Amino acid sequence: MKNSIPALAIALSAAAPLAYGQQASGDLSPTQAQGRQLLARSCGVCHLQPSMGAKTYGPPLGRTTAAGNDEAMRIIIANGTERMPAFNYYLKPAEIDAIIAYVRTLPAPAAVASNETKGASE
């Protein structure tokens, strides 16, 4: 039993990126791989699902985030928003660029119906 717990932990940690729909590290450039690590460390608590089917605090990220505009995404990451902290003192500009490069490799997030969307269309 004691040996099966570490084996399970290793198997789950290896499968975690696949559960989030992220690409394998071998398919990424060095910059994108760095961005993947930074996203998991700095952004994952809000933008990555802790488990399948769980909701996230922040919106899911993908190639269409910030309407696909890298400069807009750079500004949002650096300066934050009402619900998101600013990372301009925590992340270097090259690290922000790496996160953006990685996010652009992710599929577009699925559209989610919300009360905000319904209210805006009425």
Buried (B, 14 or more C-beta within 10 A) or exposed (E): EEEEEEEEEEEEEEEEBEEBEBBEEEEBEEBBBBBBBBBBEBBBEBBBBEEEEEEBEBEBBBEBBBEEEBEEBBBBBBEEEEEBEEBBEEBEEEBBBBBBBBBBBBEEBEEEEEEEEEEEEE
